[in-house]
Amino acid sequence: MALQYPLLFPYGEDGYTINLKYNINNLSNKYKRKKISMREFYCYQLQERRTQGNTLFRGGRLFQQYIVDAYASVEEDRLDYIRKNQKNLRSEIYQGIQDAITRGDTNAQAIGKRIILPSSHTGSPRYMIQNYQDAMAICRHYGNPDLFITFTCNPKWPEITRALARIPGQKPEDRPDIITRIFKMKLDNLLSTIKNKNIFGVIIAG
């Protein structure tokens, strides 16, 4: 990343490597894995700290491009893990008519080694089919949904404006990390309110 974004990393700071280890403390002994994943590394990078410089967060559109590249790197790392651990994922049991249709097996002369994406990989065909089947099972048992709620983000929310005020001159589009975090927290709070406080009545399927 330092070579790709010299303006954001003017001192050539080290990026992610597979040998980065957790900080030694009492909590790290609980976990089997001792090394930091790429996702955890970029989550750490995207946290604003008062004791550190904020050159990265002043990048504007360049910062947005950095986040996109970081996401692509994390996704590629996840796919690479799946490719190298097909036996551990028991991909040999994924077979049948539905899987054949999903994979697009319309030509028996197709050559190559197929990589199976598990349903735990967000956005994979098996992930979408599993969610669809779960939704249809709920509809069959409880009936059609009664509510269709959309939830949008307002860049003038006080939480967003307070966070942007830490760096003078910043606009909401300059900090997609802040926007997404606050939106996710408010969305989770909305869902919790609907489920636990029963403002629309008792929920029978949620």
C-alpha positions in Angstrom: 0.0 0.0 0.0 2.9 2.4 0.7 4.1 1.9 -2.9 0.5 2.4 -4.3 -0.3 5.4 -2.2 2.8 7.4 -1.4 0.7 10.5 -0.5 -1.1 8.6 2.2 2.1 6.8 3.5 4.9 9.3 2.9 7.3 7.5 5.2 6.8 4.1 3.5 5.1 2.5 6.5 4.9 -1.3 6.5 1.7 -2.8 5.3 0.2 -6.2 6.1 2.3 -9.3 6.2 1.3 -12.9 7.1 3.7 -12.9 10.1 2.1 -10.1 12.1 1.3 -11.4 15.6 -1.1 -10.2 18.2 0.1 -8.0 21.0 1.3 -10.1 23.9 -1.3 -9.9 26.7 -3.5 -12.1 28.9 -6.3 -12.1 26.4 -4.3 -13.5 23.5 -3.8 -16.8 25.3 -7.4 -17.7 24.8 -7.3 -17.9 21.1 -5.7 -20.6 19.0 -4.7 -18.3 16.2 -1.7 -16.1 17.2 -1.4 -14.1 14.0 -3.4 -11.1 12.7 -5.6 -11.6 9.7 -5.7 -9.2 6.9 -9.2 -8.1 7.8 -8.2 -7.3 11.4 -5.2 -5.3 10.1 -7.3 -3.0 7.9 -9.9 -2.7 10.7 -7.1 -1.4 12.9 -5.9 0.9 10.1 -9.3 2.5 9.7 -9.6 3.5 13.4 -8.9 7.2 14.1 -6.6 7.8 17.1 -5.7 11.0 18.8 -2.2 9.9 19.5 -1.4 9.2 15.8 -1.3 11.3 12.7 -4.4 11.5 10.5 -2.8 11.7 7.1 -4.7 8.7 5.9 -8.1 10.2 6.8 -7.3 13.5 5.0 -6.9 11.8 1.7 -10.4 12.5 0.4 -11.1 10.5 -2.8 -7.7 8.9 -2.5 -8.8 7.6 0.9 -11.9 6.1 -0.7 -9.8 4.4 -3.3 -7.6 3.0 -0.5 -10.6 1.5 1.2 -11.7 -0.1 -2.0 -8.3 -1.7 -2.5 -8.2 -2.8 1.1 -11.6 -4.5 0.6 -10.4 -6.2 -2.6 -7.3 -7.4 -0.8 -9.3 -8.9 2.1 -11.7 -10.6 -0.3 -8.9 -12.0 -2.3 -7.3 -13.3 0.8 -10.6 -15.0 1.9 -11.0 -16.6 -1.6 -7.4 -17.8 -1.5 -8.0 -19.5 1.8 -11.0 -21.3 0.4 -9.1 -22.4 -2.6 -6.3 -23.9 -0.5 -8.6 -25.5 2.0 -11.1 -27.3 -0.1 -10.6 -30.6 1.7 -11.2 -29.0 5.1 -14.4 -27.5 3.8 -15.5 -30.9 2.6 -16.3 -29.7 -0.8 -16.6 -33.2 -2.2 -20.0 -33.6 -0.6 -21.4 -30.6 -2.6 -23.2 -32.4 -5.4 -26.7 -32.9 -6.8 -28.9 -31.3 -9.3 -29.2 -28.0 -7.5 -25.5 -27.6 -7.2 -25.0 -28.5 -10.8 -27.5 -25.9 -11.9 -25.8 -23.3 -9.7 -22.4 -24.0 -11.1 -23.7 -23.8 -14.6 -22.8 -27.4 -15.5 -24.4 -27.4 -19.0 -21.4 -28.8 -20.9 -19.9 -32.1 -19.9 -16.7 -31.3 -21.7 -15.8 -28.6 -19.3 -12.2 -28.9 -18.2 -10.5 -27.6 -15.1 -10.5 -27.9 -11.4 -13.6 -26.4 -9.8 -13.4 -24.4 -6.6 -16.5 -24.7 -4.3 -17.5 -21.6 -2.4 -19.2 -22.5 0.9 -22.4 -20.8 2.1 -20.3 -19.0 4.7 -18.7 -16.8 2.0 -20.9 -13.7 1.7 -22.3 -13.3 -1.8 -21.5 -16.8 -3.0 -24.2 -18.8 -4.9 -24.7 -21.2 -2.0 -25.0 -18.2 0.4 -27.8 -16.7 -1.7 -29.6 -20.0 -2.1 -29.4 -20.7 1.6 -30.8 -17.3 2.6 -33.6 -17.7 0.0 -34.5 -21.2 1.3 -34.6 -19.8 4.8 -36.8 -16.9 3.8 -39.2 -19.2 2.0 -39.4 -21.6 4.9 -40.4 -18.8 7.2 -43.1 -17.7 4.7 -44.5 -21.2 4.4 -44.7 -21.6 8.2 -45.8 -18.1 9.3 -47.2 -16.6 6.1 -46.2 -13.6 4.1 -44.4 -10.6 5.7 -46.5 -7.8 7.2 -43.8 -5.1 7.0 -41.4 -3.9 4.4 -39.1 -1.3 6.0 -36.4 0.7 4.3 -33.7 2.4 6.3 -31.5 5.2 4.8 -28.6 7.2 6.1 -28.7 11.0 6.6 -25.2 12.5 6.4 -26.4 15.3 8.7 -27.0 13.0 11.7 -25.4 14.7 14.7 -23.2 11.6 15.3 -21.7 12.0 11.8 -21.3 15.8 12.0 -19.5 15.5 15.4 -17.1 12.9 14.0 -16.4 15.0 11.0 -15.7 18.1 13.1 -12.5 16.5 14.5 -10.8 17.3 11.2 -11.8 20.7 9.9 -13.1 20.9 6.3 -14.1 17.3 5.9 -17.3 16.4 4.2 -19.4 13.2 4.7 -18.2 11.7 1.4 -14.6 12.0 2.6 -15.2 9.6 5.4 -17.1 6.5 4.2 -15.8 4.6 7.3 -17.7 6.9 9.7 -20.8 6.8 7.6 -21.0 3.0 7.4 -20.2 2.6 11.1 -22.9 4.9 12.3 -25.4 3.6 9.8 -24.7 0.0 11.0 -25.1 1.0 14.6 -28.4 2.8 14.0 -29.7 -0.1 11.9 -28.9 -2.6 14.6 -30.6 -0.3 17.1 -33.7 -0.1 14.9 -33.9 -3.9 14.6 -33.4 -4.3 18.3 -36.2 -1.8 19.1 -38.6 -3.5 16.7 -37.9 -7.0 18.1 -37.6 -6.2 21.8 -40.0 -3.3 22.4 -42.7 -4.7 20.2 -43.6 -1.3 18.8 -45.4 -3.0 15.9 -46.8 -5.8 18.1 -45.5 -9.2 19.0 -43.1 -10.6 16.4 -43.7 -14.2 15.5 -40.9 -14.6 13.0 -37.9 -12.4 12.9 
